[in-house]
Amino acid sequence: MAAALVAAVVLTGLIATPGGRAAAAGFLAEFRSQRFAAISLDRSQVMQLNAAMAQLVETGVFTADHGELYGFAEPSPVRDLAEASRIAGFGVQPVSRSALPGGVDATPERILASGPRTVRVTFDRAKALAYFQRNGQPQVTIPERFDGAQLIVKVPAIVAQEYAGRDGAPRLLVGKAGTIGLDAHGGASLTELRDLVLRLPGLPRETVAQLRAISDWRTTLPLPVPTDQARWRRATVHGAEALSFADQTGKLRALLWQRGGQIWGVAGAISSREALDVADSLG
């Protein structure tokens, strides 16, 4: 689940988005995830997107503490759900035995948790202009107020429970997290920053078009779906909108939804009915 959250933020282009001068105080805009939008990418688009984002970091257009940027959503093993709840700041319960799929152990084999964190990503205007020029867009202009800007990424707490099958192999993953928040500080609004990112050279045109088509983008978290690895459809969990995923073999399935200010996820070598039964049993 953690990997999905990170990938979603990177996909939007917002984790590498400027925000405003450090000397300028006050929030200008806010993003809070309340729903999901699946963004379909084929293999070439995934490679193109990864390459473009890597260039932006390598050339210094966007900078952040390396440890924070690449490790901020990786939960660590904990003793039990009580410790996980303390770290996360919200209660976590085990899955009801009656809702567990057949052949799955009654208690989690491993529990992972991470607390909420804040990550700052800084924008360099001069390097951005050079990046546009190297990529055939020398006519692009960027206001000086964007220089030194920061995006404040509010990373939620995450708790994941891993359940094994009776053969000892991983069978079921149940995750709970807070929601992702993005705040733009200083000299540019979040709308301006988003527009700039979506104009960056190297991003797949089809991906940009899908992102621009999200009208309520301030509350919608895009989720990347590699079309050669998974298929998806809309679903409902406890009356909340959800996304249901399956790999190409149909053996691995997942559900992801938001409710009550939390992100929930169920995944594993289970059927769609079993995934929904587990999801419906959660608080």
N, C-alpha and C positions, 0 to 999 in steps of 0.2 A: 504494500500500500504506500509506503514511504516513497518508493521509486516512482510510483504513478503521480504522486503529488509534485515531486520535483520536476518530472517530465512535463507536467501540465504547465507549470509556471514558466519553464524555459521555452516551451512551445509558443506561448503568448508573446514572447519577446519582451516580457515585462521584467524578468529577472535581470535582464541586461538593458534596462531602461533608465535614462537620466531623470533627475527629480528637481533640482534647484540648488542655488548656492548655499553652502553651509552657514554663511553669515546671515542669510535671510531666514527669519523665523516664521513658524506657523504652517499648518497643513493647508494645501491648496486643493487637494482632491483626495478621494479615498476609494479603494476597491475592497469589497467584501464578498467572498464567494458564497452564493446562495443556491446556485444550480449549476448543472454541467452542460457542456456542448461537446459532442464527439467531433473530432477533426480527423478526417481520413487522410492517410498518407501512404503512398506506395513506397517500395524500397528506394527508388531513386530520389524521391522527395525527402525521405528520412536522411539519406546520405547528404543531400544538398543542404538541408537545414542544419545538420550537425556541423558540416564544414563551415557554413557561414557563421554560426555562433562561435565556433572555435577561433576563427579569424578575428572576430570582434574582441575576444579576450586576449589573444596572442598579440595583437597590434596595440593593445592598451586603450582601445576606444572605451571599454568598460573594465573597471578594476574593482576587486574586492579582496578581502583576506581569503587566501586560498583554502584554508581550513574551514572557514565559515561557508564559503561558496559551495564546496563539494562535499561537506560532511554535515550540513546543518539539519538534515532530515533523516539521519541514520540512527535509529533507536538502538539501545544496548540491552543485553540480557539483564533481567532483574529476578529477584527471588520468587516473588509471588504477585498476585493482583493488588494486594494492599500497597506494596511498594510502588507498583506501576501507577496506581491511582494517586499516590502522594506526589510522584514526580510529574505526572501529567496535569494534576490539578482538577481532575474530574473522576467520578466513580466509574469503575469497570467491573462488570460481572462476568463469570464464566457462562458459556452457552449451556442452556438447559439440556439435561441428558435426553429428554424426550425429543428434542429438536435435532440432535446430532445424527448425521447419516450413519447407516449401519457399517460396522467395521471400524469406527473411529473411537479412539480412547476417550474416556469420560472426562479426563482432565488434560489441560494443555501440557504438551511436552516442553515447551519453551515460551517464555513471555518476554517481550521486548518493549522498551519504553524510552521516550525522550521528552524533555520539557519544552515549553515554548521558547522561541528565540527570535532575535531581531538581526537581520543581515542588511548591511549598507552596501549598495553598489554605486560607484562613482563614474560619471561621464566626463570624457575629455573632448572638448569641442574641436580643437586643432587636429587631433588624431582622427576624429570622425570626418572632418572635411577632407583630410588626406585619404581616408578610406574610400569616400565617395569618388574622389578624383581618380584613384587607382582603378576603380571599378567602372570607369567610363561615365561618371556623372559630375563633371567639374562645375556645372552650373548650380548645384545645390547650395543653398545658404542656410545657416543655422544662427539664430540670435545669440549674441554674446552672453546673454543672461543664462544660457544653458550650460556654460562652462563651469566645471567643478560640481555639477549637479549630483544629487544623490537620490536614489530610490530606496525607500525603507521597506524591506520585505518582512512582514510579520509571519514567522513560521509557526505553525500550530504544534501543540503537543501531540504525540502519537503513541498509541499503545497497540501492539499486535500480539495475538495469541496464536501459537502454532500447535495444531493437533496432529498427532500421528495416527496412522492406521495400525491395525493389530500386527502388521508385519514390520512395524517400526519406521516405515517410510512416511515422509510428510504427506498429509492428506487434506488438511483444511487450515485456512488462514482467516482469522477474524480480526478486523482492524477498526479502531475508533480514533478520531482526531478532531481537533478544533478546526476552524475555518481559516483559510489563507487571507491575509490582509496586505494591501499595498498602499503606501502613502507617498505622495509627491511633496517634497519640501522645496520651498524657495521660489526660484524665478521662472517656473513653467508649470502649467497645469498638467494633470495626468492625461487629459485629452491630447495636448500638444506632444507629450512624450510618446504616447502610443502611436500617434500619426507618424512621428519621426522614425520610430522603430519599424513600422510597417512599410516605410519607404527605403529601408536599407537594402543595398544591392546584395544579391546572392540568395535571398529568401525565395522559396518556391512560390510561383505566382498563384497556384491553386490553393496553397495553404493561406497566403495572404488574403485571397478572395473569401475563403471560408471564415477567417477571423473578422474581416470587415463586415461580413453578413450578420454578425452577432449584434443585434440592435441594443440589447441590454447588457453590454459588455462590462459595465461596472459591477455587476452581480453574477456574471457567468464565468465559470472556470472552464477553459477549453481542455479537453483530454485527447492526447494523440492516440490514434488507433492505426497501427501498421496493417494495411489491408492484406498483406501476404501472410500475416500471422494470426489475425483475429477478425471476427465479425461481431457486430453489435446491434442491439435493438433497444427501444424504449420499454421500460417496465414501471411497476409501482410497488413500493414497500411502505406499509402503514399509511397509505394515502399520499406518500411523497413520491415525486418523480425520481426515477432511477434509470441507470443504464445497465443493461445486461450484456455480458461479453462471453464469447466462446472461442476457443482456438479452432484451427481448421480441422482438427480431428474430432472435435466435439467432446473430447475427454476432459478438458480443463474449462471451468466456467467461473465467472465472477459477477458480482453485483456491486454497484457503487451508488450511494445516495446521500442526500443531506437532509437532516431533520434536527430541529431544536438547537440550531447553532453548532452542529457537529457533522463531521463527515464520517460515514460508516462504510465498511467494505467487507465482503465475504468472497473467498476465492478458494479453489482447490480442485482436486480430481473428484468432482461430484456432479450430479445431474442438475439441471435447471430447477427442478422441483425441490431437491435437497437444498440448493442455495437459497431459494425463497423461504423454505421452512426455517432455516437458521436465521435469515434476516428478520423474518416475522417474530422470532422469539426474542430478539434483542430489544432492550428497553424502549 
